[in-house]
Amino acid sequence: MKEYNIQRHYSAKHQDYKACSGQIRKDRVQSLIRELSVQQNIFTNTNSESEKAVRASFAISKLIAKKYKPFTDGEFIKECVITLAQIMCPEKQKLFENISLSRMTISRRIENLSTDLKLTLEKRASEFQYYSLALDESTDATDTAQLAVFVRRIDSKFNLTEELANLHSLHDKTTGVDIYKAVMNGIDAIGLKLNNLCEVTTDGAPSMIGKERGFVALLEKERINSGSSTMKLVKVHCIIHQENLCSKSLRMQGVMEIVVKAINFIRARGLNHRQFRKLLDEMNSQYGDLLYYTEVRWLSRGAMLRRFYELKEEVFHFMEEKGKPVFHLNDPLWLYTGVYAIEINSLCKEFENRFKDLRSNIVNFAIFSNPFSLEPIELPEHLQLELVDMQCNQDLKAKFNDVTLMDFYQKYLSSSDYPNLVKHCKMMACLFGSTYICEQLFSQMKLVKSKCRTVLTDRHLEDTLRIATTDMEQNIDHIVRPMRHQSSSMSK
């Protein structure tokens, strides 16, 4: 600023200070400086308190998403916090009142948190040396098809992560072409490259594994057409689904009919159910109730049969008292031979057929899981010399027996000494074995989008599940810093 301008401002605005001189003038200057400092601190403290209120709003929104709670719960949480403040620290009540937890605010916070996670995933995509996909489809409370796509990736340091890549809402058909388009759009948005894709795990639906128009077939064609098929794509039909299909070959219909009929008689009627639970309590039974079984959630069958078998004596006594005796429960042949032994051979044959795709990769799995037990001649040529060198290294062999598998590859197997082996083991490490992670997501989806929350949008459903399932750490301060901070009263 020019001296003339300063002089003119002083003459026009501060003529009164001309009368001050010496120590009086110095004291007056110090007083003005202190007043300015106080004014600046007022703004600083206000900004600091507003920023803390926004951080608290984000932290509570994150908890709401992780616990699958409705967005409207934020308002109830605020009421609880203010009530606590009134009792515990009334002088700080105003601070808690400034935290914005309205339904709209919670929805915006969850959108911001989810966007931050997606951006982080996109940034890390360049670090993915190899990745695999697991995908499955189910319907939500409004019968909308939801396609869950998870990515499992590995970086140069053998660090593994699993994250929800996308949750696609399919409002029309769910053919292989529809699934293919949705998945390709999703991985393109993240920045994943097809030449780094080493495995795909799906269920056995025709839309997934159809030979011509299934998702896997279309993906394989795209890799060939784009020149991304430098390595063989491992295609896995979910192991858990295959085990379920194998179990269908067992002649268990007679067993299931008897068991399900008995359970329904006990649990479907309120009086019977109460009396049965009282009987279990009187007999000091290990369990307090029987379990239901549903064909849709087929994993429940094993748990249901196990619980029924362990409570067979209690069930027998109860059904006999009710005039509905189940004589099979006293028949050892029915309990053991009839249920298990007769079907072992057919089950083995079914497993033989179902797991052909995994058996074709058994050597590849063994190279990763136990390389010191293999004969080099059994391996592909480009791995044989490196395996011989590794097996001759006694230090590596000792470490392999002392540490976990992933620690061994992370800390002791050098990519410069064993480049092909390291590359192969990274691909094996990032494989999905099943779509169980998708099944878990669908269970969480039923809590997020329940019959009481059917108006939840597709975006908010995906955002909530992304936050609820992530293992990535989020820096809320990084999200809050560029935002304009407002108190709750202003944001309304």
C-alpha positions in Angstrom: 0.0 0.0 0.0 1.4 3.4 -1.0 2.5 5.9 1.8 0.2 8.6 0.4 -2.9 6.4 0.7 -2.0 5.5 4.3 -1.5 9.1 5.2 -4.8 10.1 3.6 -6.7 7.3 5.5 -5.1 8.4 8.8 -5.9 12.0 8.3 -9.5 11.3 7.3 -10.4 8.6 9.9 -8.0 8.8 12.8 -7.4 12.5 13.6 -8.1 11.9 17.3 -4.8 9.9 17.6 -2.7 13.1 16.9 -3.2 14.2 20.4 -1.6 11.0 21.8 2.2 11.0 22.1 4.9 9.2 23.9 3.9 6.3 26.2 0.2 7.2 25.9 0.4 6.6 22.1 2.3 3.3 22.6 -0.4 2.1 25.1 -3.1 3.0 22.7 -1.5 1.0 19.9 -1.2 -2.1 22.1 -4.8 -1.7 23.1 -5.9 -1.6 19.5 -3.8 -4.7 18.7 -5.4 -6.6 21.5 -8.9 -5.7 20.4 -8.1 -6.9 16.8 -6.8 -10.2 18.2 -10.0 -10.7 20.3 -12.1 -10.1 17.2 -10.0 -12.6 15.1 -10.2 -15.2 17.9 -14.0 -15.0 17.9 -14.1 -15.9 14.2 -11.5 -18.6 14.6 -13.3 -20.2 17.5 -16.6 -20.0 15.6 -15.1 -21.7 12.6 -13.4 -24.3 14.7 -16.7 -25.2 16.5 -18.6 -25.3 13.2 -15.9 -27.7 11.7 -16.2 -30.0 14.7 -19.9 -30.0 14.3 -19.6 -31.1 10.7 -17.0 -33.8 11.6 -19.4 -35.1 14.3 -22.2 -35.2 11.7 -20.0 -37.2 9.3 -19.0 -39.6 12.1 -22.6 -40.3 13.1 -23.7 -40.7 9.5 -21.0 -43.3 9.0 -22.2 -45.2 12.1 -25.8 -45.0 10.8 -24.7 -46.6 7.5 -22.6 -49.3 9.2 -25.4 -50.3 11.5 -28.0 -50.3 8.6 -30.2 -47.7 10.3 -32.7 -45.4 8.6 -31.5 -41.8 7.8 -34.2 -40.4 10.1 -32.5 -42.0 13.1 -30.1 -39.0 13.0 -32.8 -36.7 14.4 -33.5 -39.2 17.2 -29.8 -39.4 18.0 -29.6 -35.6 18.2 -32.5 -35.5 20.7 -30.7 -38.1 22.9 -27.4 -36.2 22.8 -29.0 -32.9 23.7 -30.9 -34.5 26.6 -27.6 -35.9 27.8 -25.9 -32.5 27.5 -28.7 -30.8 29.4 -28.0 -33.1 32.3 -24.2 -33.7 32.1 -22.8 -30.5 30.7 -25.5 -27.8 30.2 -22.9 -25.1 29.5 -22.0 -27.1 26.3 -25.6 -27.8 25.1 -25.3 -25.2 22.3 -22.3 -27.1 20.8 -24.5 -30.2 20.4 -27.4 -28.3 19.1 -25.2 -27.1 16.2 -24.7 -30.6 15.0 -26.8 -31.1 11.9 -28.4 -34.6 11.8 -31.5 -34.1 9.8 -32.6 -36.8 7.3 -31.4 -34.7 4.3 -28.1 -34.0 6.0 -27.5 -37.6 6.8 -28.2 -38.6 3.2 -25.8 -36.0 1.9 -23.1 -37.1 4.3 -23.5 -40.8 3.3 -23.3 -39.7 -0.4 -20.0 -37.8 0.4 -18.6 -40.8 2.3 -19.4 -43.2 -0.5 -18.0 -40.9 -3.2 -14.8 -40.6 -1.2 -14.6 -44.4 -1.0 -15.1 -44.7 -4.8 -12.5 -42.1 -5.5 -10.0 -44.0 -3.3 -10.8 -47.2 -5.1 -10.2 -45.5 -8.4 -6.9 -44.1 -7.3 -5.8 -47.5 -6.0 -6.8 -49.2 -9.3 -3.5 -48.3 -10.8 -1.8 -50.3 -8.0 -3.7 -53.5 -8.8 -1.3 -56.0 -10.4 -4.1 -58.6 -10.6 -7.7 -58.7 -9.5 -10.6 -61.1 -9.5 -14.4 -60.5 -9.6 -17.2 -62.2 -7.6 -20.7 -61.4 -8.7 -24.2 -62.6 -7.8 -27.7 -61.3 -8.3 -30.7 -61.1 -5.9 -33.9 -59.1 -5.5 -34.6 -56.5 -2.9 -37.8 -55.7 -1.0 -39.3 -54.0 -4.1 -38.4 -57.0 -6.4 -35.7 -55.0 -8.1 -32.8 -57.2 -9.2 -29.6 -56.1 -7.5 -26.3 -57.2 -9.0 -23.4 -57.2 -6.5 -19.9 -57.0 -7.9 -16.9 -57.4 -5.6 -13.3 -57.0 -6.5 -10.4 -58.8 -4.8 -7.1 -57.2 -5.7 -3.4 -57.7 -4.9 -0.6 -55.1 -5.2 3.2 -55.4 -5.7 3.7 -56.0 -1.9 1.2 -58.9 -1.7 -1.4 -56.8 0.1 -4.9 -58.2 -0.5 -8.1 -56.2 -0.3 -11.8 -57.0 -1.0 -14.2 -54.2 -1.8 -17.6 -53.7 -3.2 -17.0 -52.4 -6.7 -20.6 -51.7 -7.7 -24.2 -52.6 -6.8 -26.1 -52.4 -10.1 -29.9 -52.1 -10.0 -31.4 -53.9 -13.0 -35.0 -52.7 -13.4 -35.7 -54.8 -16.6 -34.2 -58.1 -17.7 -31.3 -59.9 -16.1 -29.9 -61.7 -19.1 -26.2 -62.4 -19.7 -26.0 -59.3 -21.9 -27.6 -57.0 -19.3 -25.2 -58.3 -16.6 -22.2 -58.0 -19.0 -23.0 -54.4 -19.8 -23.5 -53.4 -16.2 -20.2 -55.1 -15.1 -18.2 -53.6 -17.9 -19.6 -50.1 -17.2 -18.7 -50.6 -13.5 -15.1 -51.7 -14.0 -14.5 -49.0 -16.6 -15.7 -46.4 -14.2 -13.2 -47.6 -11.6 -10.4 -47.8 -14.1 -9.8 -51.6 -14.0 -8.1 -53.1 -17.0 -9.2 -56.5 -18.4 -5.6 -57.6 -19.0 -5.2 -57.7 -15.2 -8.3 -59.8 -14.6 -7.3 -63.3 -13.6 -10.5 -64.9 -12.3 -14.3 -64.6 -12.3 -16.6 -66.3 -9.7 -20.3 -66.6 -10.3 -23.3 -68.8 -9.4 -24.6 -71.4 -11.9 -27.4 -69.4 -13.4 -27.6 -69.6 -17.3 -27.3 -65.8 -17.4 -23.9 -66.2 -15.8 -22.4 -69.3 -17.3 -24.3 -69.8 -20.5 -22.0 -71.0 -23.3 -22.9 -68.4 -25.9 -24.8 -65.5 -24.2 -23.8 -66.0 -20.6 -21.9 -63.2 -18.8 -18.6 -65.3 -18.5 -18.7 -66.2 -22.2 -19.3 -62.6 -23.3 -16.4 -61.4 -21.0 -14.1 -64.0 -22.5 -15.0 -62.8 -26.0 -14.3 -59.2 -25.0 -10.9 -60.1 -23.6 -10.0 -61.9 -26.9 -11.3 -59.0 -29.1 -9.5 -56.4 -27.0 -6.2 -58.3 -27.0 -6.4 -58.6 -23.2 -6.2 -62.4 -23.1 -2.4 -62.7 -22.4 -3.2 -65.0 -19.5 -5.8 -67.6 -19.1 -9.0 -66.5 -17.3 -9.9 -68.8 -14.4 -13.7 -69.3 -14.3 -15.1 -70.6 -11.1 -18.6 -71.7 -10.3 -19.1 -70.8 -6.7 -18.0 -73.7 -4.5 -20.8 -73.3 -2.0 -23.4 -73.3 -4.8 -21.8 -76.4 -6.3 -21.9 -78.2 -2.9 -25.6 -77.3 -2.7 -26.2 -78.7 -6.2 -24.3 -81.9 -5.2 -26.5 -82.2 -2.1 -29.6 -82.2 -4.3 -28.5 -85.6 -5.7 -28.9 -87.1 -2.3 -32.2 -88.9 -1.9 -33.1 -86.9 1.2 -36.7 -85.9 0.3 -38.2 -88.4 2.7 -35.9 -87.3 5.5 -36.6 -83.6 4.8 -40.4 -84.1 4.7 -40.4 -85.8 8.1 -38.2 -83.2 9.7 -39.9 -80.1 8.2 -43.3 -81.5 9.0 -42.3 -81.9 12.7 -40.7 -78.5 12.9 -43.7 -76.8 11.3 -46.1 -78.5 13.7 -44.1 -77.2 16.7 -43.2 -73.7 15.5 -46.2 -72.7 13.4 -48.6 -72.9 16.3 -48.1 -70.4 19.1 -49.2 -72.8 21.9 -47.1 -75.7 20.7 -44.1 -73.5 20.3 -44.4 -72.1 23.8 -44.9 -75.6 25.3 -42.0 -77.0 23.4 -39.6 -74.2 24.6 -40.8 -74.8 28.1 -40.0 -78.5 27.7 -36.5 -77.7 26.5 -36.0 -75.5 29.5 -37.2 -78.2 31.9 -34.9 -80.8 30.3 -31.9 -78.4 30.5 -31.4 -78.8 26.7 -28.4 -77.3 25.1 -30.5 -75.2 22.7 -33.6 -73.2 23.3 -35.5 -73.8 20.0 -35.6 -75.5 16.7 -34.5 -73.7 13.5 -36.6 -73.1 10.4 -35.4 -74.1 6.9 -36.1 -72.2 3.7 -35.3 -73.5 0.2 -34.2 -70.0 -1.0 -31.6 -69.8 1.8 -30.3 -73.3 1.2 -27.3 -72.9 3.5 -29.9 -73.1 6.4 -30.6 -76.8 5.7 -27.4 -78.1 7.3 -28.0 -76.0 10.5 -31.6 -77.0 10.6 -30.9 -80.8 10.4 -28.0 -80.5 12.9 -30.2 -78.8 15.5 -33.1 -81.2 14.9 -30.7 -84.2 15.4 -29.3 -82.8 18.6 -32.8 -82.2 20.0 -34.2 -85.5 18.7 -35.1 -86.8 22.1 -37.0 -83.7 23.2 -38.8 -83.6 19.8 -39.8 -87.3 20.2 -41.2 -86.8 23.7 -43.1 -83.7 22.7 -44.6 -85.1 19.5 -45.6 -88.3 21.4 -47.4 -86.2 24.0 -49.3 -84.3 21.2 -50.4 -87.6 19.6 -48.1 -87.0 16.6 -45.3 -89.5 17.3 -42.3 -89.5 14.9 -41.2 -93.2 15.1 -38.3 -92.6 12.8 -36.5 -90.8 15.6 -36.1 -94.1 17.4 -34.9 -95.9 14.3 -31.0 -95.9 14.1 -31.2 -97.1 10.6 -33.1 -94.0 9.5 -31.0 -91.7 11.6 -27.6 -93.0 10.3 -27.7 -95.4 7.4 -30.8 -94.0 5.7 -29.6 -90.4 5.9 -25.9 -90.6 5.2 -24.2 -94.0 4.4 -26.3 -95.0 1.4 -25.7 -91.7 -0.4 -21.9 -91.4 0.1 -21.1 -93.0 -3.3 -23.6 -90.9 -5.3 -22.3 -87.8 -3.5 -18.7 -88.6 -4.4 -19.7 -89.0 -8.1 -21.6 -85.7 -8.0 -18.6 -83.9 -6.6 -16.4 -85.5 -9.2 -18.5 -84.0 -12.0 -19.2 -80.6 -10.4 -15.6 -79.8 -9.5 -13.9 -80.5 -12.8 -13.1 -76.8 -13.3 -11.2 -76.7 -10.0 -9.5 -80.0 -10.6 -8.0 -78.7 -13.8 -6.2 -76.0 -11.7 -5.1 -78.2 -8.9 -1.4 -77.9 -9.8 -1.7 -74.1 -10.0 -3.2 -74.1 -6.5 -0.5 -76.4 -5.2 2.3 -74.2 -6.5 0.9 -71.4 -4.3 -0.1 -73.4 -1.3 2.8 -75.8 -0.9 5.6 -75.3 -3.5 8.2 -77.3 -1.6 6.2 -80.6 -1.9 6.0 -80.5 -5.7 8.2 -82.2 -8.3 9.5 -79.5 -10.8 8.7 -81.7 -13.7 4.9 -81.4 -12.9 5.0 -77.6 -13.4 4.9 -75.5 -16.6 8.3 -75.0 -18.1 8.6 -71.3 -17.3 8.3 -72.1 -13.5 10.5 -75.2 -13.3 13.9 -73.6 -12.9 12.7 -71.1 -10.4 11.0 -73.8 -8.3 14.2 -75.8 -8.3 16.2 -72.8 -7.1 13.6 -72.1 -4.4 13.5 -75.7 -3.1 17.3 -75.7 -2.9 17.2 -72.6 -0.6 17.1 -74.0 2.9 16.5 -70.6 4.5 13.4 -70.1 2.4 12.2 -73.6 3.2 12.7 -73.0 7.0 10.8 -69.7 6.7 7.9 -71.3 4.8 7.4 -73.7 7.7 7.6 -71.0 10.4 5.4 -68.2 9.1 2.0 -67.9 7.5 1.6 -68.3 3.8 1.0 -64.6 3.0 3.8 -63.5 5.3 6.2 -65.8 3.4 5.3 -64.3 0.0 5.2 -60.7 1.3 8.5 -60.8 3.2 10.8 -63.5 1.9 10.1 -64.4 -1.8 11.9 -61.9 -3.9 10.3 -60.9 -7.2 13.8 -60.2 -8.7 15.0 -63.8 -7.9 11.7 -65.6 -8.7 9.7 -63.3 -11.1 7.5 -66.0 -12.6 6.8 -67.7 -9.4 5.8 -64.4 -7.7 3.6 -63.5 -10.6 1.9 -66.9 -10.5 1.4 -66.8 -6.7 -0.1 -63.3 -6.8 -2.7 -64.5 -9.3 -3.6 -67.5 -7.1 -3.7 -65.3 -3.9 -6.3 -62.9 -5.3 -8.8 -65.6 -6.4 -12.3 -65.8 -5.1 -13.4 -69.3 -4.1 -17.1 -68.5 -3.7 -19.7 -65.8 -3.9 -20.3 -65.9 -0.2 -19.3 -62.3 0.1 -22.2 -61.4 -2.2 -24.6 -63.6 -0.1 -23.5 -61.6 3.0 -24.2 -58.4 1.2 -27.7 -59.5 0.2 -28.4 -60.3 3.9 -27.3 -56.8 4.8 -29.4 -55.4 1.9 -32.5 -56.9 3.5 -31.8 -54.9 6.6 -31.0 -51.7 4.7 -33.9 -51.9 2.3 -36.6 -53.6 4.3 -40.3 -53.6 3.8 -40.4 -50.5 6.0 -37.9 -48.6 3.8 -38.9 -49.4 0.2 -38.6 -45.8 -0.9 -34.8 -45.9 -0.4 -33.2 -45.0 -3.8 -30.9 -47.2 -5.6 -28.0 -44.8 -5.1 -28.6 -44.5 -1.3 -28.8 -48.3 -1.1 -25.4 -48.7 -2.9 -23.9 -45.9 -0.9 -25.0 -47.4 2.5 -23.8 -50.9 1.6 -20.5 -49.5 0.3 -19.8 -47.8 3.7 -21.1 -50.8 5.7 -18.8 -53.4 3.9 -15.6 -51.4 3.3 -12.3 -52.2 5.1 -10.7 -49.0 3.9 -10.0 -46.3 6.5 -11.5 -43.0 5.7 -10.1 -39.6 6.7 -13.2 -37.6 7.6 -11.0 -34.4 8.1 -10.0 -34.7 4.5 -13.7 -34.6 3.4 -14.6 -31.9 5.8 -11.8 -29.4 5.2 -12.9 -28.1 1.8 -16.5 -27.7 2.9 -18.3 -24.6 4.0 -19.2 -25.1 7.7 -22.7 -24.2 8.9 -24.4 -24.7 12.1 -27.5 -26.8 12.4 -29.8 -23.8 12.5 -28.3 -22.4 9.3 -28.4 -25.7 7.4 -32.1 -26.0 8.1 
